[in-house]
Amino acid sequence: MDIDSNIATMNQLENRYLFSQNKKHQTMNISKLHKRKYGHQGNLIIKDIIKDIFTINFKKLYG
């Protein structure tokens, strides 16, 4: 392995780490917004909505 490929892999790892950190912050911000809007029930409301959508689609498919 030459130096250039080592540097390239290090850059890749760094970018991946920064990307994952950024994703974490984005999801944290979203959940904070929901908590502010709905109190601590925010996540439960989202889960319920997803469950409802799933059951509606399931009933459409399999009646």
Helices and strands as residue ranges (DSSP letters): H 3-38, G 39-41, H 42-62
